Amino acid sequence: MLSSNPIKLPMVEGIKLEINMGEQEIIATQYKQVVYKLINLINSRLDIIYVVNVVSRFMVKPQKPHMQTIKQILKHLRGTLDF
């Protein structure tokens, strides 16, 4: 994600994440690893507390839209390294 384009917001406004979104499942272990790292990061990055809380709700059965939201958080972090 280091070569990704930075963005201003950590989550798309109005997105609704659900448990059964009817799309192909992703590898849950990768999702969990990233979410755990983001949870550790919220101690120093207060701007992502809400969105990390939202994505952590789907650690049991994450799907493609959940991973896309994780990627958006990482892009936001990339764009705000100087904060």
C-alpha positions as CSV (number, residue, x, y, z in Angstrom):
1,M,0.0,0.0,0.0
2,L,3.0,2.3,0.1
3,S,2.7,3.1,-3.6
4,S,-1.1,3.8,-3.3
5,N,-2.5,7.3,-3.9
6,P,-3.2,9.1,-0.6
7,I,-6.8,10.1,0.3
8,K,-8.3,12.5,2.8
9,L,-11.0,10.4,4.4
10,P,-10.4,7.0,6.0
11,M,-13.9,5.7,5.0
12,V,-16.4,6.4,2.2
13,E,-19.3,8.4,3.5
14,G,-22.5,6.4,3.6
15,I,-21.0,3.0,3.1
16,K,-23.0,0.2,4.8
17,L,-21.0,-2.9,5.7
18,E,-22.9,-6.0,6.5
19,I,-22.1,-9.5,7.6
20,N,-23.6,-11.3,4.5
21,M,-22.9,-9.1,1.6
22,G,-23.2,-11.9,-1.0
23,E,-19.7,-11.5,-2.5
24,Q,-16.7,-13.8,-2.6
25,E,-15.0,-14.2,0.8
26,I,-11.4,-13.0,1.3
27,I,-8.8,-14.6,3.4
28,A,-9.8,-13.9,7.0
29,T,-6.3,-14.1,8.4
30,Q,-5.0,-11.2,6.3
31,Y,-8.0,-9.1,7.3
32,K,-7.5,-9.9,11.0
33,Q,-3.8,-9.1,10.9
34,V,-4.4,-5.7,9.4
35,V,-7.3,-4.9,11.8
36,Y,-5.1,-5.9,14.8
37,K,-2.4,-3.6,13.6
38,L,-4.9,-0.7,13.1
39,I,-6.2,-1.3,16.6
40,N,-2.7,-0.8,17.9
41,L,-2.3,2.3,15.8
42,I,-5.4,4.1,17.1
43,N,-3.5,5.0,20.3
44,S,-1.5,7.5,18.3
45,R,-4.0,8.2,15.4
46,L,-7.2,9.4,16.8
47,D,-8.6,10.2,13.4
48,I,-9.2,6.5,12.6
49,I,-10.8,5.4,15.9
50,Y,-14.3,5.2,14.5
51,V,-13.6,3.5,11.2
52,V,-11.3,0.9,12.9
53,N,-14.1,0.2,15.3
54,V,-16.5,-0.4,12.4
55,V,-14.2,-2.7,10.4
56,S,-13.3,-4.7,13.6
57,R,-16.9,-5.8,13.8
58,F,-16.5,-8.0,10.8
59,M,-13.5,-10.1,11.8
60,V,-15.4,-13.4,11.9
61,K,-16.4,-13.5,8.2
62,P,-14.8,-10.6,6.3
63,Q,-15.7,-10.2,2.6
64,K,-14.4,-8.1,-0.3
65,P,-16.2,-4.8,0.6
66,H,-14.7,-5.1,4.1
67,M,-11.2,-5.5,2.7
68,Q,-11.8,-2.5,0.4
69,T,-12.6,-0.4,3.4
70,I,-9.4,-1.6,5.1
71,K,-7.4,-0.5,2.0
72,Q,-9.1,2.9,2.1
73,I,-7.9,3.3,5.7
74,L,-4.4,2.4,4.7
75,K,-4.5,4.9,1.8
76,H,-5.7,7.6,4.3
77,L,-2.8,6.8,6.6
78,R,-0.4,7.0,3.6
79,G,-1.7,10.5,2.9
80,T,-1.5,11.7,6.5
81,L,2.0,10.5,7.4
82,D,2.9,14.1,8.5
83,F,0.1,14.4,11.0
